[in-house]
Amino acid sequence: MEHVTFNPKGVCSIQIDFDIEDGKLYNVKYIGGCNGNLKAIGRLVEGKDAKEVADILRGNTCGMKGTSCADQLAKAIDQYAG
């Protein structure tokens, strides 16, 4: 299992941690941001295929930011699970 720590940009959360094993996501946790919503994302993606999750979340925006915590998770997956 590979552990990933990602520092998102342009959002309220300051860190995203997750594990990848056999292309699947585990233990997704955000530091900062909208606590309840980000916990829900972690639960929803637990054990799911990382690339599929990235495809679903990529491009999601929050307000006028042009990105979101979900979009930043997609960027992290793209970077580390390529």
Buried (B, 14 or more C-beta within 10 A) or exposed (E): EEEBEBEBEEBBBEEBBBBBEEEBBBEBBBEBBBEEEBBEBBEEBEEBBBBBBBEBBBEBEBEEEEBBBBBBBBBBBBEBBE
